[in-house]
Amino acid sequence: MKSSDDVTPIGIGQSAPRKEDRALVQGQGSYSDDQSLPGQAYGAVVRSQHAHGLIRRIETAAALAMPGVLGVYTGEDLVAAGQRPQPSGVLAPNRNGSPLRWPSWRALAVGKVRHIGEGVAFVVADTAAGAREAASQVEVEIEEMPAVIRASEAATPGAPVVHDEFPDNVVLDFHYGDSEAVEAAFAAAAHVTRLPIVSNRIIVAAMEPRASLGSYDADSGHFTLRHACQGAHGSRKVVAHMLGVEESQVRILTGHVGGSFGMKAHPFAEDLCVLHAARDLGRPVKWSDTRSESFLSDTHGRDHEMTIELALDDEANFLALRIAGVGNIGAYLTQGGVFPPAVNQMKNLPSVYRTPLLQVDTKCVLTTTNPVGAYRGNGRPEANYYVERVIDLAAAELGIDAVELRRRNHVKPQELPFTSAGRMVYDSGDFTALMEDAMRLSDWDGFATRREESEAQGLLRGRGIGQYLEVTGAPGAETGSVRFEPDGSVTMITGTLDSGQGHASAFAQVLVAELGVPFDRVRLIQGDSDELTAGSGTGGSKSLVASGRAIIEAAAKVVEAGRKIAAHELEAADQDVEFAAGRFTVVGTDRGIGLMELAARLHEGLELPPGLPTTLDVRHVHDGVPSAFPNGCHVAEVEIDPETGVCQVVRYTAVGDFGTVINPMLVEGQSHGGVAQGIGQALMERTVFDTQGQLLTGSFTDYALPRADDMPPIAVGNHPTRALTNPLGAKGCGEAGCAGSLTSVMNAVTDALRPFGINHIDMPATPERIWSAIRDARATRQAAE
């Protein structure tokens, strides 16, 4: 066997290939719907065809009489079996100090339905087709009630009440800031810019629709759930709570995850249904979503109506920023549902600017629509979008160059550490230099020529710059364990969970840098809750920050134990043995032993005297690290056909500060994906309900996602400054592409339309919306003439 010092390592800063790709391109992936168990039955959900109404009757006899049908379960059956509502999550306070209200959310509706597609019954049969056919035979009588779709309407007196215990439909009335000081700053301002602005509702549309496979061991009373999630440890906790059992009675197994973007951060109703049915029937039960059903059953993203105001002095320095509005949380509150319109706005609105004062007033409001959960960035892209749009509008109103206005108000490197108006302490960054890097890479000075070329073709060309700063999710306790296997491989165990980000390679590169073990012998376990002691899951761009520290600390314990064992083998004192590049050596000599060789000897039965470690394996948990602050600047150029309203992004530049870059290839890929999602929201994604809550954009026939030909070439650059909040110096990059693309693309659209006197257009800037804005502007101009 080769020792670790015989292999050239792949370490930090190299574009190592993704470890999982070979299996995936060969069709050997194991996603949720790929998993099956002997003797499994199949489930189908009976979904409400009304958005709001009282359940008067559920008739199951016809379905139960069909061949192969094993059971039909209602919400009442699950309650009788001891199932509980989802547990409460974040406990943000109301402005009066009272706690956040938490509506009851059960796996199947009890007494009332509150959004189109809500589950009212679960049918199990020997075959999937049989279950679906039987589900169509369940008769559900619902007394329809008025629906309410927009949060601003739901928050008005007399609106339909979604949950009787909350007659005003408000679950959180959030306030942050010194209102008197902010008001005084606005009163003294030389100029105030005010902008009503919307962040449109998004269908998450992950590549892999959800699926669940539940089994139950009657002898041990142990449940096993195989499903896609963002953290097996956290998923087990929620599932155990809802089942009313101890966490030790639940095991979560997750294989490959085909995209999540926050949507799979919490268990869903179907997970609890398959577990209940598996226990009742004594056999595994599987449920698989369809794409059209996922539009009705998944959580959605965004959906905020805000008004943002910026106060400036007579030299265009920012004095205060305030935002007020409503966030639509849908029919139920997800684990982090109030973060985007409330808490994360507070943290992220100050961005890269030294605005002294901030005020946030947001109501999180119930409506009869799909619950709104986390979606890539979970409030961070929206906050940056709001502030970048109001800055661009302020520059236009004042006749100041938008770049100069940003530069004038940047937090300067010499001001770090800097406490923002959102009480975040920025530890590192050079925001002006990064912006200038983005301008150079985008060929900023050549834009005038490109605009003339577009005009010659009858097209409007616009350019938008958008900066951003994200406050990453603050990681909680995190598993970081290392195990040396008998076959010569090394296993890492972490509590985050990969949904396409490439954790296996990036985390292996961290371990290689610390221990010098061979890159190709390192494997990663994340999706088995029985292997985890802790884990805050993936989300908020925190995976590398959290797991990286846990891996580094675990590696230090490996070295500590290995030094003692190596000292015995090399007949030296512990203090005379040093470790570097995967090898223990006696100081001042050529005597040494590789870490991998030492692990092999231990597995072969190496005899050691009492008092020495007997293994190099480490089970480690760290207690969390502070947030980091990835930031960047994107520059987009668009072309608009004024006769049709069609808008195309034709040029794109993204420069980011992600601290220590572990794998440049993965960072670039994450940037591309985030930019695509931002372009989708900015230009085409639009979720539409009718007045009775029916989803009109319920399939890809009516809901547009960006395709390859909608994407421009993307120039990606890095301007790293090392984070001081974690030992890796990393900041996270998973949501940055989305945070920069909303701002830059919409600023570019407005820039192109400004000759018509159009200073703002809400997302999505569809051809219809752009064409209508141009038509209305032309009509206004003609009337004035």
N, C-alpha and C positions, 0 to 999 in steps of 0.2 A: 504493500500500500504506500502511495506517495504521502509524504508529510506535507503539511500546509506550506512550508517554505519551498517546496518543489514546484509550486504552481504560481503563475503570474496572476495576481488578483485583479478583479474588476471592482474598483472602489468608487468613492465619491467623486462626482464631476464627470464621469464617463457615461456615454449613451449606450448603456448595456441593453441588450434586447429584452423584451418582456418574456418572462419565463413561461407564462401561460399560453403564448401565442401558438406554439407548435401544436399543442393539443386542440386548440380552438379551430385552427385552419384545417386540421385533419378530421374535424367533426367528432372529436372525442370529449367535448365539453360536457359538463353535467349541470344543466340548469334545472330549475324547479320542476318543469314539466317533463324532464328526462327521467326523473326518479320514479320508481315503482316498487311495490312490495308484493310478495306472493299473496294471492287471495284478496287483493284489494277490491273494494267497491268504489263507486263513483258518485259524486254529488253534483247537484245543480241548484241554483238559487232562484226562488220565485221573487221577482222584484216588483215594487210598486210602480204602477203606470200613472200615478198621480204624484205631484210634488208635495201636496199638503192635504191631509185628511185623517178622519177618524176610522180606524179599522172596526167595521161592524161584524164581519164574519170571515172566517177562513175555512173553507170546506175541502177536506183532504181525502174523503172516502174514494172518490173516483181514481185519484192517483194511486192510493194504496192498493186498489184492486187490480192494477195493471201488472202483467207478468214481469217478474224480475225486480219489482220495487221492494225495497227492504225497510224503508222508513220515511216518514215525513215529519219534520220537526218545525215547530213555531217558536216565536220568542217566549211564549208562556212555558213551553216545554223546557227551554234552556234555563229560565228563571227557576222552575221547579227542581231542576237538577243542581242548583246552587251557583250557576254562573252569575257574575257580577258585572256592573258597567266598567268601562275603561277607567283606570285610575287617573287622578289629576296629575298634571305635569307641572309646568312652570307656574309659580305663584306670584305673579306680578301684582302689586297693590293698585287699587283705585286711587284717584286723586284725594279722596277723603280718608285714605288709610285702610279701608276695608279690603278684604281679600278678593281676588278674582273669582267670579262666579263660574261654576263648572257644570254644564248641562249633562244629564245622564245619557250615556251613549252605550247601548247594548248591541250584542252581535246581530240580533234580529229585532225588528221593531215590535214594541209592545204598546198596544192601544192607539198609536198614532204614527203616521209616516210623515217625514219632514223634507224629503227631497226625492226627485224622480230617480228610480232605480234602487231605492233603499230596500234591503232584503226583508221579506216578511215570512219566508218559509225556506226550508232546506230539504231537498228530496234526495234520497240515496237509492241507487239501484245497482244491479250487477254490471251494467254497461253504462258508458257515458251517454250514448244515444238514448238509452232507456231512461236515464235520469232526466235528461232534457225533455223528452216526450212527456214523462209523468209530471214534470214541473208545469208544463203547459195546461195540464188538466186540473191543477189546484185552482179553485175558485176563491177569489179575494174580493170582498165587497168593502169598498171604502167610500165613506161620505166625504166628498171633496170639499175642501175649504179654500179660501183665497190664498194665493201664493204671494210672496214678496221676494224680489230678485236682487235689487240694488240695496247696498248697505245704507245709502243716504235716505232711501225711502223707508227702510225698516226701522230707522232711528227716529222717525217722525211720529207724533201722537196719532193714534188711531190706526196705525199699521197692523196688519195681521200678526198675531203673536205666535212665535215659533215654539217656544216652551212656556207653558202656563206659569211656571214659577218665576219667569223673567218677563214681565209684561211690557217692558220697554225695549226688549230684544238686545240690550247691551250687557255683555259679559265683562267688559273692562272699560272703564273711563280713565284713560292713562294721562297723567300730566307729569312733565319734567321741566324744570327751569324756574328761574326767579322772574315771575311775571312782571313785577313792578320795575325791576332793572331793565328788562327787555322792552317794556313799554316806554320807559324813559329814553332808551337808546333810539327807538323808532321815532319818538317825538323830536329828538334832537338831530335826526339824520338830515343830511343835505339831499339825499335821494333814497327813495324806497321803490323796489321792484316787487311786484306781486304777480304770482302765476298760479292759476288753477291748473291742476295736472292730474292725470290718471295713469295708474299702472294696470294694464288690462289683464283679465283672467286668462290663465294658461291651462291647457290640457297637458299633463306631464308627458304622456306618450313614450314611456321607457321602451327600449328595444324589446325587452322580454316582458310580456304580460304576466301577471301574478299567477301562481299556482300554489296549492297547499296539499300536503300528504300527512295525515295524522294517524298515529297508531297508539295502542294502549296495552300495557301489560297488566292483566288483572291480578296476577300473583304479587307483584311489587307495588301496584297502584301508580305506575310510572307512565307518563305521557311522553311521546316523541313527536315533534313537529318538524317536518322538512319544508322549508319555505325560503324565499328570498327576503333578506332583510339587510339592514345597515349595521347591525351589531347583535350577535347571538346572545350576549350576556344581558343586554337591556331587553331584548325580545322575550327572553325567558322570564324576566321579572314581571312584565306586563301580562303575559299569558298565564303565569301562575296566579297572579292576583285575580284575573277574570274567571279562572276556573275555580278559585277558592281553595287552592292547595298550596303546599310548601314549594318553594323554588326547587328544592332538591328532587321533587317529583316530576320535573319538566326538563326535557332535553331539547335544544334547538339545533338542528343541523342545516347548514346552508352551503350549497356548492357554489358554482359560478353564478354571478348576478349580472344580468344583462341590462344595466342601467338602473338608476334609482332617482338621483337628483333630489333626494329628500323624501320622495313619496313613500318609499318602503322603510322609512325610519321607525314605523310603529306597526304592530300587528293589526290585521284587518278582521272584519266579521267572519269571513270564510275560514280563517285559521281556527277560530273557536268552534265553528260548526263542524269541521271535519274531526276535531278532537272529541267533541260530544258524541258524534255519531259512531266514531271508532270504539269508544267505551261502551256505548249502548248495544252495538251490534257484535262486538267481539272480533272485529276484523279491520284492517286498515281502510281508510276512506280517502279518496283523492278528489280534489276539485281543481279544474283548470279554467282560467279566464279566457274569454275570446276578446279580440281587439275591440269590437263594437261594445261589448259589455264593460270593458275597462273604462270607456268614456263615462259610464254611469256609476261605476263602483269604486274607482280610484279617487283619491283626493286631488283637488286642483291646486293651482298656484296663483300668487299675486292677488289682484282685484282690490285696489285701493283708490279712493277719491280724496285728493289732498289739495290744499292751497298752501304754497310756500311763499315766504316774504323775506327779502334781504334788505337790510338797512346799511347805507354807506355814508361815509363822511364826505367833505368837499374835496378830498384827495383820492376818493374811491377806495378807501380802506374799509373793510368789512367791520361793521359795528355789532350787528346781531342778526340772527337767523331764527325764524320761527315757522312752524308748520302745524297745520290743524286739518283734521278730516276724519274719515271713517275707513275702517278696514273690514272687508267682508270675510267672515270666518265660516260662512256656510251654516249648515243645519246643526253641526256639532263642533266642539272644540277639540282639535288634535293636540298632541303632546306639546308642540311648540307653536301652536297656531297664532298666539298673540305676539310672537317675536317680530315678524316682518313689519306690521304697521306701528308697533309701539316700541318695545325695548331696543330692537336693532336699529330703528330709526334714530333713537337717542344716541346710540354708540357710534353710528356711521355717518350721520349727516355732516359733522364738522370736516370730515375728509382731510385733505392735505393743507387746509387753510387755518390761519390763526384767528378765526372768528371768536371774539371774546365771550359772547352770550348766545345761548340756545334755549328755545322753548319748544316743547313738543306737546300737542294736545290731540289725542287720538281716541276715538271710540271704536272698540271691536264689537261688531254687530252680527247677530244671528239672522240668517235668511233661509229660505226654502230652496237651497241649492246644495250641491256637493260640498262636504267639508273642505275647507282650504287649509292645506298644510305647507310644509317646507317645499320650496322649489329652488333650484340652484342659486345659492346665495342667501335665501331665506331672509330677505329684507335688505341685505347689503347692496345689491345692484340697484334696487329701487331708491334707497337713500342717496346713493351717489348720482343716480339719474336726476333726482329732483334738484339737488344742489348745482349740478353742472348745467342744467337747463336754465335755472334762474340766473346763474352767473353770465351765461351767454346772452340772455335777454337784457340783463343790466348793462352789459357792455354795449349792446345795440342802442339802448335808450340813452346812454351817456355819450355815445360816439367815441368810445374807447376801444382799442384793439383788445379782443377777448383773451389773447395770449398774455398781453401786458397786464390785464386785470388779474389774471391768475398769478402771474409772477409776483406782482405787488403784494399779494396776500398769502403767499406760501409760508408755511412754517420753514424757517431756515435751519440748516444743519447746526449752526452754533446755538440755536435755541433748544436743542435736544438735551436731555429728555424734556418733552413738552406735554403738559396736561391739557387736553382738548376741552372744549366746552361740553363735551359728553362724558367728561371725567375719565377718559382713556389716556394712559401715559405712553406716548410714542417714544420708543427707545432708539430708533435708527431710521435713516432715510435721507435722501437728497432729492426733494421733489422737483426743484427747478432744473437741476442737471438732468434728471430723468426725462422731463418734458422736452428739454432741448435735444436729447438723444432721439426721442420719438420724432421730433420735427425734422431732424437731419435724415433719419432713416426713411421718412415719408417723402423726401424731396419737397419740403415745404415751399421753397423758393420757386419751384417749377410749376406751382399750381396755376398761376395766371395763364400760362401758355396752354395748359391742359383745359382750362375753362374756355378759352377762345376756340380750341379745337372742337369742344362739345357744342358750343354755340353755333359753329359753322354747320353742324349737323342738325340744328334745330332743337338741341337738348339743353336743359338747365343742369349746370354742374355745381355741386355744393361740397364744402369741406367742413368737417366737424372735428374738434378736438375734445377729448373727454378724459379727465383724470379721475382716479378713484383711490380710495384707501379702505381696506376692509379690516374690521376687527374680527379675528378668527374666533371660532367657538372655543371657550375655555375648557380644556380637557379635564375630566375628572380622573378618578383612579383608573389606572391602565395596566393591563397585564403585559409583561415583556419577559417571556421565558425562553430558555435555550436548552435544547436536549441533543446529546450526541448519541446517534443511533448505532446499533451493532453493524449495520451495513456500510458504515463510513460516511453517512450523510449527517447533516445538522438540521435540526428542526427548530424554527422560531415559532412562538405562539404569541399573538397579539390580540387585543380586544377591539381593534378597528376591523372594518370589513370591506374588502375590495368589491367594487361594482363596475370595474373597467378601468381603474386608475393605474394599475400596474404595481400594486403594493409588493408583490413577490420579488420583483427585481429591485425596486428602490430600497426596501427594507433589508434585502440581502446585501446590497452595497454598503449599507451602514454597518452591518455585522462584519463584513469583509474588512472594512476600514478599522474596526476595533480589534478583531481577532485574527485577521489574515487567513481565514478559512477559505477553501475554494468556492468561488461563486456558484459553480454548477452543481455543488453538493448541498446547497442550502435550499430548504423548502419551508413553506409558510403554512401554518394552520391558524385560521381565524373563525371558521364557521361552525365550531362545535362548542356549545356552551359548557359541556362537561370538562373541557380542557382549560376553561377560563376561570380565573379567580376574580377578575374585575374587567371592566371595559366600558368605555363611554360611547363606543360605536363610531362610525364614520359620519362626518357632517361638519360644516363650518370651516372647511379647509384645514382641519386640525390633525388629520391622521398622521402625517409625518412628524409633526411637532410632538404629538403625544406618544406614538409608538417609537419614534426615534429616540426619545429620552429613555423610555423603558428598555429598549434594546441596549443602549449604551450602558445603563446601570447594570443590566443583567450581565453584559459582557465583562464589566469590571469584576463582578463576583466570580465569573468563570476564571478570569486571570488570577484572582486572589486564591481560589482553591487550587488551580493548576500550578501556581508557583510553589505551593507547599508540597504537592506531590512530586513535581519535577525536582525540587531540592533533594528529596529523598532518593530519587532515581539517579541523580547526578552527584550524590554524596557531597552536598554543599549546604551551607546555611541559607535559610530563606532569604535573608537580606542580601545575599550575594548572587541571587538569581534575578535576572531581568527578562522582560518580555517585550518583543518587538517583531512585527511582520509575521506573526503566527508561530514564533519559536521562543522557547525558554533557553537562555544561555547563562553560563557562569561568567560573571564579570571578569574580564581580563583573560579569558581562555577561549578556546574553540569548542569546548564541550557544551553540548546542548541537545534538546529534544523538541520536535515539533508538537504543537498542540494536538493535531489530528492523530499523530502517532501515540501520544500519551492517552488520548481517548480510546484508541484501539487496544492498547495494553490493559486498560481498565476493564474493557469488555471481555478480554481474554482471561481475566481472573488475576490481575496483578495483586500480589499480597502486599499489604501495607501495615505498618505498625499502628497500634491504637492511637487515637487522637488526630490522625490525618483524615482529610476528606476521602470518601470512597467513590465519589463521582464528580464529574464536571458539570452535571446537569444543574440548572438553576431555575427555580420557580420564583418569579419576582413580580411585585406590584409597586408602581410608584403612585404618589398621591396627587398628581396633577401638576400642570405648569401654567404660567400666565398666558394670556392671549398674545398673539403676534400680529403684525400689521403689514401684510402684503399690500403693495401699492403699485400704481403704474399709470401709463398714459397711452391712449389709443388715438389714432388719427384715421378717419374714414373719409372717403370721397364717393359721392353718389352722382348718378345721372338720372334726370327725370324727363320724361316725354310730356310736355305740357298739354298735349292734345288728348292723351289717354290717361295720364296720371301714373303710368308705370314707372317705378323707381328701381334702380339696380345699383347695388354697391359694387363699384368698379375698382377700387383701390383700398388697401387696408394695411395698417401698421399697428403693431402691438409691442410695447416695451414694458417690461415688468421688473419690479424689485421683489424677488422671492427669497431674499437672503441667500443662504448656502443652497446652491442648486445641486441636488444629488444626481439627477439624470436629465440632462438637457433635452433628450428626445421625448421623454415623458412630459416634461414641462411644455414643450412645443405642442404636443398632441392635446394636452389639457387646454391650452390656449385656443387651439383651433376649434375644439368642441364647444367651449364656452362662447366664443364669438358666433358660432352658428346658432346657438340657442338665443343669443341676444338679437341677432339679425331677424330670427323668426318672430320674436315678440315685437320688435320694433316695426316690422314691415308687413307681417301677414297673419300672425296667430290671433284669432278672435273667437272667444267663446260666447255663444248667443243662446239665451233662454227666451221663450215667449212669455207673455204676461201670466200664464198659468204654470210656469216653471218647467215646461217641456224643453228639452235640450235640442235646439235646432241644428247645432253643429256637432252631431253625435257620431260622426265617422270622418274618415279622411276625404270623403267626397266633398264635405262641407267645411272641414277644418284644415287649413293649409300649414304644412311644415316646410322649412327650407330644404331644398334638394341641392345636389352637387352643382347644378348650373346656376343656382342663386348665390353661390359663394365666390368671392373674389380671391385672387392670390393673397396670402397673408404673410407679410414680413414680420418676423418675430425677433425681438432683441431683448437682452437682459442687461439690467443696470443694478447689480446686487449690492446691497449693504447688509452686513451680517447682523441678524437679530441677536439681541442681548438677553432675550427672555428664555432661551433654551440652549442646551449644550451643543446642538447641531448648528445653531445659527440660522435655522430654517424659518420660513414665514408661511408657507403654504401657497398653492397656486390653483386649486381646483375650481374656484368660482371667479377667478380674476377675469377670464375671457368674457364672461357674461356682464360683469360689473363695468368693464370698459366699453363694450359694444353698444349697450343701450344708450349711453351718453354720447359717444362719438357719432353713431349713425343718425340719431335724431337731431343732433346739432347740425350735421351735414344736410339733412333734409330741410331744416329751417333755413340754413344758409342759402340753399338753392332757391327757396321760395321767397326769400326776403325782397327781391325786386318787385313782387306783387303786393308788398306791404303785409305779408303774412309772417308773424313773429313767433307763432307756435302752432303746432298740430299734435294732437294726442296720438299715442300708439294705439293700434297699429296703423302706420301710414300706408294704408292700402291704396291701390290705384283709384278706387271710388272716392276715398276720403281726400286724397290729394287733388283729384280732378275737380271735386266739388268746391274745395277751398280756392282753387284757381278761378273757377267760374264765378264764385261769389265775390272774389276780390276784383275781378274784371268788371262785374256789374256795379260794384260800389264805386270804382274809379270812373266808369262811364256816367253814373248818376251825378257824381261830383262835378264832372266837366259840363 
